[in-house]
Amino acid sequence: MTSEKTRPEGDPFRLGLAVVQRIGSWDVTMYRPAGHIDTGGPLEIEITPAPDGDPQEIARGITSTVLRQINTAAPTSEKAKKSNRDKIAAAEIYALARVLQDLPGRLTDEYLAVLSSLYVRAVDLGHRAPVPLLEELTDTKQATLKGHLRAARQRGFLTKVEGKAGGQLTDKAIEMLKGIDTEEVRQPSRLGQSEGEIAE
């Protein structure tokens, strides 16, 4: 018997999607990096004993029968593709929040560019009031964050939208962000969140 589920890749700062297939007593995890989740095969496959697997089957080891049952096809439905894109965007938010926390000073150009990017991505994910999410992710008070976002707009990193949350990154912000690689940021443990559990 096989079953399949998807989850954000365990390390939120390694942007991609892990698809976990249950085949008999084995968990088969296939990883696709961001930008390649809708096409091609996985770049990595990990096969581990399932926690509730049959000890006798596990003792026999991974067989060719197990290997033949692995489905490496990319998701094909539009719903699956959208779900995967949303997971990647959520992982990017966590990565940017970690970069922001690791920056040495406040109100530097680098800080304001990263904060602006984090804010825009939160809005793009559908957060109508993104500042409470930013407060949770960065452990910074909402009033302080609002002041920082005002400074980001004044210094030309974020455009303004009248009367609602939003805005776009400016060319100045995009240029500043080119030197920041969220793939380099590391987190010691897995997210432990399944689909739908990412902070709203």
N, C-alpha and C positions, 0 to 999 in steps of 0.2 A: 504494500500500500504506500502511495506517495501523497504528500500534501505540500502546499506551498504558501508562504506568507512573505511579505516584504516589510522592511523596517529601515529607518535611517541607519547608515553605516555607523557602527558602534562608536568609533572615535568621531565626535561631531566636527573635528577640524580636518578630517580627511574626507573631503567632499565627494560623495558618491552614494551609491545605493547598494545595499546587501539584500539579496533574495535568499531566503532560507527554505530549502526543500526538506521535508521529512521523508526518508526512504527507509522503510523497515525500522531498524533500530539505529539509524544514522541520521544526523543533521548535516545537510550539505549546504554550505554558505557560499554563494557566488557574489563577487564584488565587481561592480561596474563604476568607474570614476565619473565624476560630473562631466557633462559634455558627451558622454558615450552611453547614457543609460537607456536610450531608445533604440539603439542599433548595435549589431554585432554581438559577439559572445562576451562572457565575463573575462576579466583579466586575471582573476584569481579564483580558485576553488579550494575550499577547506572542508574536509570531511571529518566529523568528530562523533563519538558515541553519544546518542541521545540520553539525557539523564534517566529517562524511564524505559530505556531500551532493554531488550531481552539479553541477559548476560551470556547465554549460550551463543546467540547470533553474534554478539560483539566479540566473543572469544574466538570465533572462526575468522574474524577480520573482514576487511572490505573485499567483496567479491566482484567479479566481472558483471554479475547480475545487477548489483547496486550501481556500478558505473554506467551500465547501459540505460538505466532509468533516469539519469540526470538530464533535466530539461534545461538546456543553456539558451533557449530562444529569448530574444528581447521581448519586452511587453509590447503587445500590438494594439490593444484597445485605447481609445482616446482617454477614457477614464483612468486607466492605469498610467498612461503617460503623464496626465495632469497630476495625478497623485505623486508620481515620482518627482516631477518638477517642483511641486510644493515641498517635498521632503528635502530636496537639495537647497531650496531657498531658506528653509528653516535651519538647516545645518550651517548655511552661510551666516545667518544671524548670530548663532552661537559662536562661530569663529570670529566674527567681527567684534562681538562683546568681549571675548578674551583678549583680542588685540588691544582694544580700548583700555581694558583694565591693566594691561602690561606696559602701557605708555608711561614714560617717566613724569610728564608734566601735563597740566591742564591748560587749555586755551592756546596750545601751540597749533600751527597750521596742520600738522599731522593729526593731532587729536580731533580737531574740528572736521577734517575730511573724513576720518573714520566714523565719528559720531553721525555726520550727515549721511554717510552710506548706510549705517545701521538703521537710522530713522527711515530713510527711503525704502529700504527692503522690508521693514516692518509694515509700512503703509501698503506696499505692493502685495504683501501677504494677506491684506484685508483687515488690518488693525485700524479701526477708525480713530482710536485714541492710543497712539503708539507710546506715548511718554510713560504710562504705568508699566508697560512691558520693558522699556529701557531701564526704568528704575529697578525692576526685579533683576534684570540681567547684569547691570553694572553696579548695583548697590550704591547708587547716587540718588539723592532726593529729587523729586519731580521739579521743584522750584529751581534747583541748581541746573538740572538738565534743560529746562525751558530757557534759562539765561544763556546756557551754552549754545543752544540751537539759534537763539537770537544773534549771538556773536557769529555763528557760522554763516547766517544769512548776511549780516553786515559786512563780513570779510570776504564774501563772494564764493562760498562753498556750496550753498543751498539756495535754490530759488524759493519764492514765497507763493502760496496759494491763499487767496483771500477767504476768510471765513471757515476754513476746514484744514484738517491735517493733510500734509502732502508737500509737494515740491519735487524738484529734480536736482540731481547733482550737476554742478557747473563743470565746464572744461577744466577749471582750476582744481576742483576736487578730484576729478578723474585723473588728472596728471599726477597729483600728489599720491593717489592710491596705487599708482603703477608700481611704486617701490615697496608696497606692503604685500607680502605673500601669506595668505591665511593657511596655505597648505603646510607652512613651516611651523605653525603653532601646534603644540602638542597638549593632550589631555591624558592623564594617567588611566582613567577608567572608561568603561562604556557608558553611553547615554542611559541605557536601561529604559527607554521609552518606546512604546509601540506607536503605530499610526494613530493620530488623533490625540496623543498625549502631550504634544509640544505646547508650551505655554501660550495661552490665548491672551 
